[in-house]
Amino acid sequence: MFPRLRSWIFAQKPSVDEIKRPHSHQQIMPSLEEIKEALKIEKVAHFDETGMRVLGKLHWVHVASTLGLTYYDVHERRGQIGMRDIGILPEFTGRAIHDHFKSYLQFKNCLHFRFR
């Protein structure tokens, strides 16, 4: 389903130098976009976020996942702004499973279920 990503991950074990090369990100972008689009039409997906430091400044790792798909993105914002900019949750119409962080509940296009 995502041949570019599969070939990039499994065809070789990338070295640190390979990962740092600017073109590496460009090579997997089409596959990442495919994953985002596929997540938008799933019936059930889990959403979460966690903090991390980027150059000493707090950022947020947002994740959307199913049993077969996972998408990570890093954004400077935790809440609705980050979620909207990433673009999965605003178009998601299935069942969203999450921790009921208030920002998730602002998206009225999906059903919300609390993960404990």
C-alpha positions as CSV (number, residue, x, y, z in Angstrom):
1,M,0.0,0.0,0.0
2,F,2.9,2.4,0.7
3,P,5.6,1.1,-1.5
4,R,7.9,4.1,-1.2
5,L,7.9,4.0,2.6
6,R,8.3,0.2,2.7
7,S,11.2,0.2,0.3
8,W,12.9,3.0,2.2
9,I,12.5,1.2,5.6
10,F,13.2,-2.4,4.6
11,A,15.5,-2.2,1.6
12,Q,18.3,-0.9,3.7
13,K,19.2,0.0,7.2
14,P,19.7,3.8,7.0
15,S,22.8,5.2,8.6
16,V,22.7,8.4,10.7
17,D,24.3,10.3,7.8
18,E,21.5,9.0,5.5
19,I,18.8,10.2,7.8
20,K,20.4,13.6,8.1
21,R,20.5,14.1,4.4
22,P,17.9,16.7,3.2
23,H,16.6,14.4,0.4
24,S,15.6,11.6,2.8
25,H,12.7,13.6,4.1
26,Q,11.6,14.3,0.5
27,Q,11.8,10.7,-0.4
28,I,9.3,9.6,2.2
29,M,6.9,12.6,2.0
30,P,4.6,11.0,-0.6
31,S,4.2,7.9,1.6
32,L,3.6,10.1,4.7
33,E,0.8,11.9,2.7
34,E,-0.7,8.5,1.8
35,I,-0.8,7.5,5.4
36,K,-2.4,10.8,6.4
37,E,-5.1,10.4,3.7
38,A,-5.7,6.8,4.7
39,L,-6.1,7.7,8.4
40,K,-8.7,10.3,7.5
41,I,-11.1,7.6,6.2
42,E,-10.6,5.0,8.9
43,K,-13.6,3.9,11.0
44,V,-11.6,4.0,14.3
45,A,-8.4,5.8,15.1
46,H,-6.4,6.7,18.2
47,F,-5.1,10.2,18.7
48,D,-2.6,11.4,21.3
49,E,0.1,14.0,21.9
50,T,3.2,14.2,24.1
51,G,5.8,16.9,24.7
52,M,9.4,16.8,23.5
53,R,12.2,19.3,23.3
54,V,13.3,20.6,19.9
55,L,16.4,22.8,20.2
56,G,15.6,23.4,23.8
57,K,12.0,24.5,23.2
58,L,8.9,22.5,24.1
59,H,7.1,21.1,21.0
60,W,4.4,18.4,20.8
61,V,4.5,15.0,19.0
62,H,1.0,14.3,17.7
63,V,0.1,10.8,16.7
64,A,-2.8,9.3,14.9
65,S,-2.9,5.5,14.6
66,T,-4.9,2.4,13.8
67,L,-3.8,-1.3,14.0
68,G,-2.2,-0.9,10.6
69,L,-1.3,2.8,10.3
70,T,0.7,5.3,12.4
71,Y,1.4,8.9,11.7
72,Y,3.6,11.1,13.8
73,D,4.1,14.9,13.4
74,V,5.9,17.4,15.5
75,H,4.3,20.8,16.1
76,E,5.0,23.8,18.3
77,R,1.4,23.7,19.6
78,R,-0.4,21.1,21.6
79,G,-4.0,21.8,21.1
80,Q,-6.4,22.7,18.3
81,I,-3.9,24.7,16.3
82,G,-1.5,21.9,16.1
83,M,-4.2,19.4,15.3
84,R,-5.7,21.6,12.6
85,D,-2.3,22.2,11.0
86,I,-1.5,18.5,10.9
87,G,-4.8,18.0,9.2
88,I,-6.0,14.5,10.0
89,L,-8.5,15.2,12.8
90,P,-10.3,18.0,11.1
91,E,-11.3,15.7,8.3
92,F,-11.7,12.5,10.3
93,T,-15.4,11.3,10.5
94,G,-15.0,8.0,12.3
95,R,-14.6,7.1,16.0
96,A,-11.8,9.1,17.6
97,I,-10.3,7.4,20.7
98,H,-8.2,9.7,22.9
99,D,-7.7,11.0,26.5
100,H,-10.5,13.6,26.2
101,F,-8.1,16.5,26.2
102,K,-10.5,19.4,25.6
103,S,-9.0,20.3,22.2
104,Y,-10.1,17.0,20.7
105,L,-13.7,17.6,21.6
106,Q,-13.8,20.8,19.5
107,F,-13.9,18.6,16.4
108,K,-17.6,17.8,15.8
109,N,-17.2,15.8,12.7
110,C,-16.4,12.6,14.5
111,L,-17.5,10.6,17.5
112,H,-15.3,10.8,20.6
113,F,-14.4,7.9,22.9
114,R,-12.3,8.2,26.0
115,F,-9.2,6.0,26.3
116,R,-8.2,5.0,29.8
